[in-house]
Amino acid sequence: MLLLLGERGGSASYPRPAVLGVFDPAAGTVFWPPAGQVGVVVNPPGRWLNPREKRAIADLYLAADGALWAVASEDGGDQGPFRSVIYRAATVRPERDPPVAIAPKPAPPWRLDGLKVEALAGPAAIPGSVLSVATDDEQYGGIWRPLYRALPEGDREQAALPAAQRPAGKGR
């Protein structure tokens, strides 16, 4: 059994960066690797309106392939603005020592402006979905949505163009 713990960071009670730790059930202790007793720092990608208000780990989801997905969120107040970034934080291989390898420069396959994602889950029972998210958008309530494979960066820009303006072979 391997239990991963994530401290979200960016809160009044824990203003330091977000960290990951591994719980050892046999010893009954949490192992916070070499960075002293503060865990392994996780740095979410992206630009933030107010870096002190970002939560680098609002939730974690471990996929069957060992990908440890995290969501970082920013909360500007009960009416927003909200921003969320879903990124691969690490790879988990319980048979290795250490069992968690932090992603050195995570790229955010999903950016959700206007939503404060607080929960990650596996694929929905909807063909093509790869993850599911739920939000807590304060005064606006919450939503649940499936996520699909994200477009590569260059394709996102092309997808925003009207079909007549796209280069041949892009999004047609």
C-alpha positions as CSV (number, residue, x, y, z in Angstrom):
1,M,0.0,0.0,0.0
2,L,1.2,3.5,-0.9
3,L,-0.5,6.6,0.5
4,L,0.4,9.9,-1.0
5,L,-0.4,13.1,0.9
6,G,-0.4,16.6,-0.7
7,E,-0.4,19.9,1.2
8,R,-2.0,22.4,-1.1
9,G,0.0,25.5,-0.2
10,G,-1.3,29.0,-0.5
11,S,-3.5,29.1,2.6
12,A,-3.3,31.1,5.7
13,S,-2.5,28.0,7.8
14,Y,0.1,26.7,5.3
15,P,1.4,29.6,3.1
16,R,4.5,27.7,2.0
17,P,4.7,25.9,-1.4
18,A,2.7,22.8,-2.0
19,V,4.4,19.5,-1.1
20,L,4.0,15.8,-1.6
21,G,4.7,13.2,1.1
22,V,4.5,9.4,1.3
23,F,2.8,7.7,4.3
24,D,4.5,4.5,5.5
25,P,1.8,2.4,7.1
26,A,4.3,0.0,8.7
27,A,6.1,2.8,10.5
28,G,3.1,5.0,10.9
29,T,5.0,8.0,9.7
30,V,5.0,10.4,6.7
31,F,8.1,10.4,4.7
32,W,8.9,13.9,3.4
33,P,11.9,13.3,1.1
34,P,15.3,15.1,1.2
35,A,14.1,18.7,1.2
36,G,14.2,18.6,5.0
37,Q,10.9,18.0,6.8
38,V,8.9,20.1,4.2
39,G,8.3,17.4,1.6
40,V,8.9,17.5,-2.1
41,V,7.9,20.9,-3.5
42,V,5.4,20.8,-6.4
43,N,5.3,23.8,-8.7
44,P,2.3,24.0,-11.0
45,P,2.8,25.5,-14.4
46,G,1.2,28.7,-15.7
47,R,0.8,32.3,-14.8
48,W,-1.2,33.3,-11.8
49,L,-3.0,36.6,-11.1
50,N,-2.1,36.4,-7.4
51,P,0.6,33.7,-6.8
52,R,0.0,33.9,-3.0
53,E,-3.6,32.8,-3.5
54,K,-2.9,29.8,-5.7
55,R,-3.4,26.3,-4.3
56,A,-0.8,24.2,-6.1
57,I,-2.5,21.0,-5.0
58,A,-6.3,21.4,-4.8
59,D,-6.7,17.7,-5.5
60,L,-4.7,14.7,-6.7
61,Y,-5.7,11.7,-9.0
62,L,-3.5,8.7,-9.5
63,A,-4.2,7.1,-12.9
64,A,-3.7,3.4,-13.6
65,D,-0.6,4.1,-15.7
66,G,1.2,5.8,-12.7
67,A,0.5,9.4,-13.7
68,L,-0.2,11.5,-10.7
69,W,-2.5,14.3,-11.9
70,A,-2.9,17.5,-9.8
71,V,-5.1,20.5,-10.1
72,A,-3.9,24.0,-9.1
73,S,-6.5,26.6,-8.5
74,E,-6.7,30.3,-7.8
75,D,-9.5,31.9,-5.9
76,G,-9.8,35.7,-6.1
77,G,-12.8,35.8,-3.6
78,D,-16.3,34.5,-3.5
79,Q,-17.0,36.1,-6.9
80,G,-13.7,35.1,-8.5
81,P,-11.8,35.5,-10.6
82,F,-11.1,31.7,-10.6
83,R,-8.5,29.8,-12.6
84,S,-7.5,26.2,-12.6
85,V,-4.7,24.3,-14.2
86,I,-4.6,20.5,-14.4
87,Y,-1.1,19.1,-14.8
88,R,0.9,15.9,-14.4
89,A,2.7,16.4,-11.1
90,A,4.6,13.2,-10.8
91,T,4.9,9.5,-11.8
92,V,4.3,6.9,-9.2
93,R,6.0,3.5,-9.2
94,P,5.5,1.8,-5.8
95,E,8.2,-0.8,-6.6
96,R,10.9,1.9,-7.0
97,D,12.8,3.8,-4.3
98,P,11.7,6.5,-4.1
99,P,8.3,5.6,-5.4
100,V,7.4,9.1,-6.6
101,A,9.3,11.0,-9.3
102,I,8.2,14.7,-9.5
103,A,7.7,16.0,-13.0
104,P,10.5,18.5,-13.5
105,K,8.7,21.0,-15.8
106,P,5.0,20.0,-15.9
107,A,3.0,21.2,-18.9
108,P,-0.7,22.0,-18.3
109,P,-2.8,20.0,-20.7
110,W,-5.9,21.7,-19.4
111,R,-6.4,25.3,-18.3
112,L,-9.8,26.3,-17.1
113,D,-10.3,30.1,-16.6
114,G,-13.4,31.1,-14.7
115,L,-13.7,27.8,-12.8
116,K,-12.2,26.7,-9.5
117,V,-11.6,23.0,-9.8
118,E,-11.5,21.3,-6.4
119,A,-11.9,17.6,-7.4
120,L,-10.3,15.3,-9.9
121,A,-11.6,11.8,-10.8
122,G,-11.1,9.1,-13.4
123,P,-12.8,9.1,-16.8
124,A,-16.5,9.4,-16.9
125,A,-18.7,6.8,-18.5
126,I,-18.7,9.0,-21.6
127,P,-16.7,7.8,-24.7
128,G,-13.4,9.6,-25.1
129,S,-13.2,11.2,-21.6
130,V,-9.9,10.9,-19.9
131,L,-10.6,12.6,-16.5
132,S,-13.5,14.2,-14.7
133,V,-13.5,17.5,-12.7
134,A,-15.8,19.1,-10.2
135,T,-15.7,22.7,-9.1
136,D,-16.6,24.8,-6.1
137,D,-17.2,28.2,-7.6
138,E,-18.3,29.8,-4.3
139,Q,-21.4,32.0,-5.0
140,Y,-21.8,30.5,-8.5
141,G,-22.2,26.9,-7.2
142,G,-20.4,24.0,-8.7
143,I,-20.3,21.8,-11.8
144,W,-19.1,18.4,-12.8
145,R,-17.5,17.9,-16.3
146,P,-15.7,15.2,-18.2
147,L,-12.4,16.2,-19.7
148,Y,-11.2,15.0,-23.1
149,R,-7.7,14.8,-24.6
150,A,-6.3,18.3,-24.7
151,L,-5.2,19.8,-28.0
152,P,-1.5,20.5,-28.4
153,E,-0.6,24.2,-27.9
154,G,-0.3,25.0,-31.6
155,D,-3.6,23.3,-32.4
156,R,-5.4,25.3,-29.7
157,E,-4.5,28.5,-31.5
158,Q,-5.7,27.1,-34.9
159,A,-8.9,25.7,-33.4
160,A,-9.9,29.3,-32.4
161,L,-9.6,30.5,-36.0
162,P,-12.6,30.3,-38.3
163,A,-12.2,27.4,-40.7
164,A,-11.6,29.7,-43.7
165,Q,-8.5,31.2,-41.9
166,R,-6.9,27.9,-40.8
167,P,-3.8,26.7,-42.7
168,A,-4.5,23.7,-44.9
169,G,-4.6,20.5,-42.9
170,K,-5.2,22.1,-39.5
171,G,-8.6,21.3,-38.0
172,R,-10.5,20.5,-41.2
